[in-house]
Amino acid sequence: MRKFINLIVFVLFILCISFSLDQQKIVEYNKPSVVLIYVDISGEVAFSQPTFNQQAFQALQQEMLEKVYSGAWGTTEEEVKRNAITYILKKMAENPNKFLIPSRRQKRVQVNTGAVGSGVIINPNGYILTATHVVAFEEDELKQIVVNKFLSQFITDDFYSSFEQEAGVSLTPEEEKLLARAFMGYVMTNITDFNYQKRVYVGLGVAEKGTSNVSAFFKPANVIKIGSAEKVSDIVDMGRDIAIIKIDQNNLPTSLISEHEPTEGSEITVIGYPAQVHFFAGSLFDNFSILKPTVTKGIVSALRTSNKGVRVIQTDATISGGNSGGPAYNSEGKIIGTVSWGINNPEIGVATQNYNILVSCAEIQNFIKEANIQNIQSDVDKNYSKGIDEYFEQRYRNAMRYFKKVQELYPDHPYVKEYIINCQTNIDQGKDKSGFSFQGNTAIILLIVAVIFCGGLFLIVAAIVVYFLFFRKKQTVN
């Protein structure tokens, strides 16, 4: 009986180790197929420069005088002036074109800006899954992106100083925001000419320091299919927020899409490029680090259907701008959804971190069938996953053989070179455990353990049967 108990403990131990390693391997298997998407927007915007509508401001005087006489704005001249400025700016922000009117002066601005997101390669021939709102924009949305780009510099140089001179007071940060909002509203409705080009690029893997510029790792892409015909910035009316883009490459690493939706409460892993880390962190990281993705984890909070009939997954995994279009994986290492949007706190308008939405794999499967795209893996993936298995088992010579095969098939693989170096280092340090092995196949090990377990159980049952049929019968006869 003691041997039997020890066997059970051993089986459980093996299972625990296998589960723990699999969680780490999910990231290593799939990280090479996760890509950074950059949309470059360049062009020229022309608009009539605004001037203050004196008649509109004069119409405010009576309202302002009433507040002054009532004492609502304070008793000192400074308090009254400050409250009056804030009042005027709020009115301007609410109705920009009432207080700002076009002048005869035209302003032309050259703009180069962009947007970032994430994606995942789903076919070795360069087909990449992402979100519609990452790669598709309506003209109004493009105008807003462009205006946002030049707004800060233009207002700082021209508009703030002009307003401050007119008002005779320096603006507070809150007042500057109100003025910027008013100016944005004015410009958006007074653009006289807007020419632009939009180009989509895909960043493959991790750049190596000293080899080339980071931009060399970005490949041009074409948008093949988008899943939402509605205005992509309108979350309420958004349809399937998924898209397919393609780059001119082959034999790429890929991820597989799950055939089944996850269960509520199950763990998921999200891989992508949150902009706060990869682009807005200033000088915290070098330029080459932006191509290395970020990994977060969470659970499936709920499975839902949107008001457009789209199957979505709610999760508490940390997701933010830049993660959009990136994949979320289940415990089998398959894609169960792609990042779409987050829910804002209605009181402050800031995205909450615990309520994020993925487009479900059920929608994705239908989408790629409509696009006639196969979700398959290549020999690169097969050799790489075997190499990872061997590496985790510390069989570095075996792992190196697989990794070198990957390098032959896909020389630009983002992680295999580092693995080859690490394998050689561990071999040189005498840490290699290659030799007789099951080629890193945990399933075979578990099968052998299961056979031993079942064999032992069979012998115990047989012994019990023999005991009752023969020995107990013999005792009864005696």
C-alpha positions in Angstrom: 0.0 0.0 0.0 2.9 2.4 0.8 4.4 1.8 -2.7 1.0 2.6 -4.2 0.7 5.9 -2.3 4.2 6.9 -3.3 3.3 6.2 -6.9 0.3 8.5 -6.7 2.4 11.2 -5.1 5.0 10.9 -7.9 2.3 11.2 -10.6 0.9 14.3 -9.0 4.5 15.8 -8.7 5.1 15.2 -12.4 1.8 16.8 -13.3 2.5 19.9 -11.2 5.9 20.3 -12.8 4.4 19.9 -16.3 1.7 22.5 -15.6 4.2 25.0 -14.2 6.5 24.7 -17.2 3.6 24.9 -19.6 2.6 28.3 -18.2 6.1 29.6 -19.0 6.2 27.9 -22.3 3.0 29.5 -23.5 4.8 32.8 -23.7 8.0 31.4 -25.2 6.1 29.4 -27.9 4.0 32.4 -29.0 6.1 35.5 -28.4 7.8 35.3 -31.8 4.4 35.6 -33.6 3.3 38.7 -31.7 4.1 41.9 -33.7 4.0 45.6 -33.2 1.8 47.6 -35.7 2.6 51.2 -36.5 0.4 53.3 -38.7 2.3 56.3 -40.2 0.1 59.3 -41.1 1.7 62.2 -43.0 0.2 65.1 -44.8 -0.8 68.7 -44.8 -3.6 70.6 -43.1 -4.8 74.0 -44.0 -7.3 76.1 -42.1 -8.3 79.7 -41.5 -6.6 81.2 -38.5 -9.2 82.2 -35.8 -9.8 85.6 -34.4 -12.0 86.5 -31.4 -15.6 87.4 -32.1 -15.9 90.7 -30.2 -19.7 90.7 -30.5 -20.0 87.3 -28.8 -17.8 88.4 -26.0 -19.8 91.6 -25.5 -22.9 89.6 -25.2 -21.4 87.8 -22.2 -20.7 91.0 -20.4 -24.2 91.3 -18.9 -24.0 87.7 -17.5 -20.6 88.4 -16.1 -21.6 91.7 -14.5 -24.5 89.9 -12.7 -22.0 87.4 -11.2 -19.7 90.2 -10.2 -22.4 92.2 -8.4 -23.8 89.1 -6.7 -20.3 88.4 -5.2 -20.2 84.9 -6.7 -16.8 85.5 -8.1 -15.2 86.9 -4.9 -14.4 90.3 -3.6 -10.9 91.1 -4.8 -10.0 92.3 -8.3 -7.7 89.2 -8.7 -10.5 86.8 -7.8 -13.0 88.4 -10.1 -10.6 88.5 -13.0 -9.6 84.8 -12.6 -13.2 83.6 -12.3 -14.2 85.7 -15.3 -11.4 84.2 -17.5 -12.4 80.7 -16.5 -16.0 81.5 -17.2 -15.2 82.8 -20.7 -13.0 79.7 -21.5 -15.7 77.3 -20.5 -18.2 79.1 -22.8 -15.6 79.0 -25.6 -15.0 75.3 -25.1 -18.8 74.6 -25.2 -19.3 76.5 -28.4 -16.0 77.3 -30.2 -17.5 78.7 -33.4 -19.5 81.3 -31.5 -16.5 82.9 -30.0 -13.8 82.1 -32.6 -14.4 83.1 -36.2 -12.2 82.7 -39.3 -9.9 85.4 -40.3 -8.4 86.0 -43.8 -5.1 84.5 -42.8 -4.6 80.9 -43.9 -2.4 78.5 -41.9 -0.8 75.4 -43.5 0.8 72.8 -41.3 3.0 69.8 -42.4 2.2 66.9 -40.1 3.8 63.5 -39.5 2.3 61.4 -36.8 1.1 57.9 -36.1 -0.8 55.3 -34.1 0.4 52.0 -32.6 -1.2 48.7 -31.9 -0.5 45.0 -31.7 -1.1 42.0 -33.9 -0.4 38.3 -34.2 0.8 36.2 -37.2 -1.8 33.5 -38.0 -0.4 32.2 -41.2 3.3 31.6 -42.2 2.8 33.6 -45.4 2.5 36.9 -43.7 -1.1 37.1 -42.7 -1.6 39.0 -39.4 -4.6 39.3 -37.2 -5.2 42.7 -35.5 -8.1 45.1 -34.6 -10.0 47.2 -37.1 -9.5 50.4 -35.1 -5.7 49.9 -35.2 -5.5 50.0 -39.1 -8.7 51.7 -40.3 -9.7 55.3 -39.8 -12.4 57.5 -41.1 -11.4 61.0 -42.4 -12.8 62.8 -39.4 -10.7 60.5 -37.1 -7.6 61.2 -39.2 -8.2 64.9 -39.0 -8.5 64.6 -35.2 -5.2 62.7 -35.0 -3.4 65.2 -37.2 -4.9 68.2 -35.4 -3.9 66.7 -32.0 -0.3 66.4 -33.3 0.2 70.1 -34.2 -2.2 71.6 -31.6 0.1 71.8 -28.7 2.9 73.6 -30.5 0.7 75.9 -32.4 -1.3 77.0 -29.4 1.9 77.5 -27.3 3.5 79.6 -29.9 0.5 81.6 -31.2 -2.7 81.2 -29.4 -2.0 81.1 -25.7 0.2 84.2 -25.8 -2.4 86.0 -27.9 -5.2 85.2 -25.4 -3.1 86.0 -22.4 -2.2 89.3 -23.9 -5.8 90.1 -24.6 -6.9 89.0 -21.1 -4.0 90.5 -19.2 -3.5 87.3 -17.1 -1.4 84.1 -17.3 -3.4 80.9 -17.8 -3.5 78.0 -15.4 -3.0 74.5 -16.7 -6.8 73.9 -16.4 -7.5 77.0 -18.4 -5.0 76.1 -21.0 -6.9 72.8 -21.5 -10.2 74.7 -22.0 -8.6 76.9 -24.5 -7.1 73.9 -26.3 -10.5 72.3 -26.4 -12.0 75.4 -27.9 -9.3 75.7 -30.5 -9.6 72.0 -31.4 -13.4 72.4 -31.9 -12.8 75.4 -34.1 -10.1 73.9 -36.3 -12.0 70.6 -36.8 -14.9 72.6 -38.4 -12.7 75.1 -40.3 -10.2 72.9 -42.2 -10.0 74.2 -45.8 -7.7 71.5 -47.2 -6.5 68.2 -45.9 -4.1 65.9 -47.8 -2.7 62.8 -46.2 -1.1 59.4 -46.7 -1.6 56.4 -44.4 0.9 53.6 -44.3 0.8 50.5 -42.2 4.0 48.9 -40.9 4.7 45.7 -38.9 7.6 45.4 -36.5 9.0 41.8 -36.5 10.7 40.6 -33.4 13.4 42.1 -31.3 16.1 44.3 -32.8 19.7 43.7 -32.0 21.8 46.6 -30.8 24.5 47.7 -33.1 23.2 45.8 -36.1 20.9 48.3 -37.7 18.4 51.0 -37.1 15.1 50.0 -35.4 13.2 51.1 -38.5 14.8 48.4 -40.5 12.7 45.8 -38.6 9.5 47.3 -39.8 7.9 45.8 -42.9 5.2 47.5 -45.0 1.7 45.9 -44.8 -1.5 45.9 -46.8 -5.0 45.9 -45.2 -6.7 42.7 -46.5 -10.0 42.7 -44.6 -11.7 44.7 -41.9 -14.5 43.4 -39.8 -16.3 46.6 -38.8 -18.0 48.8 -41.3 -19.2 51.2 -38.6 -17.2 54.2 -37.4 -14.3 52.5 -35.6 -14.0 55.1 -32.8 -17.6 54.6 -31.8 -17.5 51.8 -29.2 -21.2 51.6 -28.8 -21.9 50.8 -32.5 -18.7 48.9 -33.2 -19.1 45.6 -35.0 -16.4 42.9 -35.3 -13.3 44.9 -34.2 -10.9 42.6 -36.1 -8.9 42.9 -39.3 -6.4 41.1 -41.4 -3.2 42.7 -42.8 -0.4 41.1 -44.8 3.3 41.6 -45.2 5.5 40.2 -48.0 7.2 37.5 -45.9 7.0 33.7 -45.6 7.9 30.9 -43.2 7.0 33.2 -40.3 6.3 32.0 -36.8 2.5 31.8 -36.1 0.0 31.2 -33.3 -3.0 28.9 -33.5 -6.6 30.1 -32.8 -8.7 28.1 -30.4 -11.8 26.3 -31.8 -13.6 26.8 -28.5 -14.3 29.8 -26.3 -12.8 29.7 -22.8 -14.7 29.1 -19.6 -15.4 31.8 -17.2 -12.8 32.0 -14.5 -10.0 30.4 -16.6 -6.6 32.0 -16.8 -5.4 33.9 -19.9 -2.1 35.4 -21.0 -2.1 38.7 -23.0 0.9 39.6 -25.1 1.2 43.0 -26.8 2.7 46.5 -26.9 1.1 48.9 -24.4 2.0 52.4 -25.6 2.6 53.7 -22.0 5.6 51.3 -21.8 6.9 51.1 -25.4 6.4 54.7 -26.5 5.5 57.1 -23.6 8.1 56.0 -21.1 10.5 58.7 -22.4 14.2 57.7 -21.9 13.5 54.8 -19.5 14.3 52.2 -22.2 16.4 52.2 -25.3 14.9 52.3 -28.8 15.5 48.6 -29.4 13.4 47.6 -26.4 10.2 48.8 -28.0 10.1 45.7 -30.2 10.1 43.3 -27.2 6.4 42.7 -26.2 4.9 43.0 -22.7 3.1 40.0 -21.1 0.2 40.4 -18.7 -2.1 37.8 -17.1 -5.7 37.6 -15.9 -8.9 35.6 -15.9 -11.9 35.4 -18.1 -14.4 37.5 -16.1 -17.4 36.8 -18.4 -18.5 35.7 -21.9 -20.8 38.2 -23.5 -22.6 39.3 -26.7 -22.4 42.9 -27.8 -25.4 44.9 -28.9 -24.2 44.3 -32.5 -24.3 40.5 -31.9 -20.6 40.1 -31.6 -19.2 37.5 -29.2 -16.8 39.1 -26.8 -14.8 38.1 -23.7 -14.5 40.3 -20.6 -11.2 40.0 -18.7 -9.4 41.7 -15.8 -6.0 41.3 -17.5 -4.1 44.6 -17.6 -4.6 46.1 -21.1 -4.1 49.6 -22.4 -3.7 51.6 -25.6 -1.2 49.8 -27.9 -2.4 46.4 -26.7 -5.3 46.7 -29.2 -5.3 43.9 -31.7 -2.9 41.8 -29.7 -3.7 38.1 -28.8 -4.8 36.6 -25.5 -3.9 32.9 -25.0 -5.5 30.1 -23.0 -3.6 27.4 -21.0 -3.1 25.4 -24.2 -1.2 28.3 -25.8 -4.0 29.0 -28.3 -5.6 32.4 -29.1 -9.0 32.8 -27.4 -9.4 36.5 -28.3 -7.9 39.7 -29.5 -7.8 43.0 -27.5 -10.6 45.4 -28.6 -11.5 48.0 -26.0 -11.8 48.9 -22.3 -14.6 50.3 -20.3 -14.2 53.9 -19.1 -15.1 55.1 -15.6 -18.1 57.4 -16.4 -17.2 59.9 -13.6 -13.7 60.6 -14.7 -13.6 59.2 -18.3 -10.5 57.1 -17.6 -10.3 53.5 -18.6 -10.7 51.0 -15.8 -8.0 48.3 -15.6 -10.4 45.5 -14.5 -13.0 45.5 -17.3 -11.4 44.9 -20.7 -13.0 43.4 -23.8 -11.6 40.9 -26.3 -13.2 39.8 -29.6 -13.8 36.1 -29.1 -12.1 33.3 -31.0 -15.5 32.2 -32.2 -15.8 35.5 -34.2 -12.2 35.3 -35.3 -12.6 31.7 -36.7 -15.6 32.9 -38.8 -13.7 35.9 -39.9 -10.7 34.1 -41.3 -12.9 31.6 -43.0 -14.6 34.5 -44.8 -11.2 35.8 -45.8 -10.2 32.3 -47.0 -7.1 32.3 -44.8 -5.8 29.1 -43.2 -4.6 29.3 -39.6 -1.6 26.9 -39.8 1.9 26.5 -38.4 5.1 26.0 -40.3 8.2 23.9 -39.8 9.7 26.9 -38.0 7.1 26.6 -35.3 7.4 22.9 -35.0 11.2 23.0 -34.6 11.1 26.0 -32.3 8.6 24.5 -29.9 10.6 21.3 -29.7 13.7 23.3 -29.1 11.9 25.2 -26.3 10.8 21.8 -24.8 14.4 20.5 -24.8 15.7 23.8 -23.4 13.4 23.7 -20.5 14.5 20.2 -19.7 18.1 21.4 -19.8 18.9 19.2 -22.8 20.8 21.9 -24.5 22.5 19.9 -27.2 19.2 18.6 -28.4 17.7 22.1 -28.1 20.5 23.6 -30.2 19.8 21.2 -33.1 16.2 22.3 -33.3 17.1 26.0 -32.9 19.7 25.8 -35.7 17.1 24.3 -37.9 14.8 27.3 -37.1 17.6 29.6 -38.0 18.1 27.9 -41.4 14.4 28.1 -42.2 13.9 31.7 -40.9 17.2 33.6 -40.4 15.4 36.7 -39.0 13.7 34.8 -36.2 13.7 37.3 -33.3 14.6 35.0 -30.4 16.4 31.9 -31.7 19.9 33.4 -31.9 19.7 34.2 -28.2 18.6 30.7 -27.4 21.5 29.2 -29.4 24.0 31.4 -27.5 22.4 30.4 -24.2 22.5 26.7 -25.1 26.3 26.9 -26.0 26.9 28.7 -22.7 25.2 26.1 -20.7 27.0 23.3 -22.5 30.3 24.9 -21.9 29.5 25.2 -18.2 28.7 21.5 -18.0 24.9 21.9 -17.4 23.8 19.9 -20.4 21.5 16.9 -19.6 21.2 15.6 -23.2 21.5 11.9 -23.9 18.8 9.3 -23.6 15.5 11.3 -23.4 12.0 11.4 -24.6 12.8 14.4 -26.8 11.2 16.7 -24.3 7.8 15.1 -24.8 6.1 15.4 -21.5 3.1 13.5 -22.8 5.2 10.4 -23.3 6.5 10.6 -19.8 3.0 10.9 -18.4 1.8 8.0 -20.6 4.5 5.7 -19.2 3.7 6.9 -15.6 0.0 6.2 -16.4 0.8 2.7 -17.7 2.8 1.9 -14.6 0.0 3.3 -12.4 -2.7 1.3 -14.2 -0.5 -1.8 -14.1 -0.1 -1.4 -10.4 -3.8 -0.8 -9.9 -4.6 -3.9 -12.0 -2.3 -6.1 -9.8 -3.9 -4.8 -6.6 -7.4 -5.5 -7.9 -6.3 -8.9 -9.2 -4.8 -9.7 -5.8 -8.1 -8.7 -4.0 -10.2 -10.9 -6.4 -7.9 -13.9 -5.9 -8.0 -13.4 -2.1 -11.8 -13.4 -2.1 -12.2 -16.3 -4.6 -9.7 -18.7 -3.1 -8.4 -17.8 0.3 -11.7 -16.7 1.8 -13.4 -19.7 0.3 -10.8 -22.0 1.7 -11.2 -20.5 5.2 -15.0 -20.9 5.0 -14.7 -24.6 4.0 -12.4 -25.3 6.9 
